[in-house]
């Protein structure tokens, strides 16, 4: 993937997400991924979490007007080639992000592609999205998604479909497209009985299936964030959605191979694997 020449500004991306005090997911995972891939990362912080390797103890959402102002400030001055969302926490924040995205030409059918990673809960099961905000997610944000990247728990919350096999995975993808997403990626990493990690990407006309061998690690904190960030990075570099997802899938698989223990619980996926591999 191309990087910036000396003295030349790199391509720019925007992550709209929460801060992870443990450094393994959220804004922190996004920025590490973007940096290694030669991008300048702008941020709109939506929430501050109190979390570590064993779970999320608390969080506070940022005032929606401030979230929107961050987006307008950086997009209007610095400009961005692609954007992604992560933890949005509340109805007010989702509505503010949707309005700001429209104002800055970000999202489906617009100049800047938008990857929506609909973060609803941490890997430990801690809620990161108010229950009433699901309606806003469906009506306000998903229709603006160039690409939607839910895990299976998020698929169930959004569509009511329990994905257990290829047929229900396809049904879930169709339901997500019916909500307005341009492309839907239904990730199969949580299909633990499957020998590989099967993902289905579709826009309703074109469909691509991705598989990758399961990496035997208990350290997978931030895997969804890292996949979405790497995919967003590829979009910023000009890749089409299927190629961007293929890149993101390969990237997070290597990140899992290089994951490391941290604290008493789950360590993080390592988006710095490409740097470590060269040392």
Phi, psi and omega in degrees: 000131184294149176239173183285146173282161181301129178080000180250132182297133177286171173296154187241142178230160180234127172249129181246097192198178180269159178269135178256112182296338177276351174080004186265339184223194175060213181308320184295315178295319180299312185293324177295317179298312181298319182297315181296331182268015170078026183246151172268123183261125168260154184227148166234104184280127184260336184200155173246121181257153171252100184210161177215202186287347183255352177156180178258119182271333182189164170202159175228129177283148175280148178305129184307321180297326179288323176300311180297321181294323176299315181298312182295323182298308185282322181291324181286331182258304186278323183081151180221145178268342177198158181218156175220156173244153174230238179294124179244343164074316189212164177301316182299319180292317179301314180296321179293319179295317180299316180294318180293323178298316177299317183294331183255014175063042180248131174127183184309130178075005182248178187295326184249119179293148180236121174263121180255110173259101191281072185296118181244334181205155176285171179295342179271358180093005179283129183293133177238008180216126178301139184304320182289346181283348179300322179297319178294322177300314180294316189270331187256320188260315182303319178296346179262001185278123167292321178217133178248131188232061181281151166275181188291328176295319179290324175301315181297318179295321185281318188250342186081004182264127175269112182276119181233347182200184183297323182293316180287332175295317177296317179298320179294318178300317179297321179293323178292320177295325179296336177280351173120355178295144178287314175232144175236132174246110177264106185279138184254018182300334181270001173279076192298333182282348179282136183292339176236178177258100186266127177242144177241124177245132179206151170245013181095339178245310178257136177229141178226133176254133179243137173228153176210146178296143177290135179266122184284084178216147173265004184252087185230022178297130179086011182297315180295319178298316183293320176300312181295322180293316179295323177295317177299320178300316179296320176298320179297329178276001174102006180288149170287162186304311181300320179292323179295318179293319177301318178296314180300320179296314179296322182295313182289331176298316177293324177300325177289323178297327183259011179300156184223154179289147180206126179067203184266356184239232183271125173281173186267154162303145185254096178287355177268012183301324182295327176287313181299324183293339181268350183278000000 
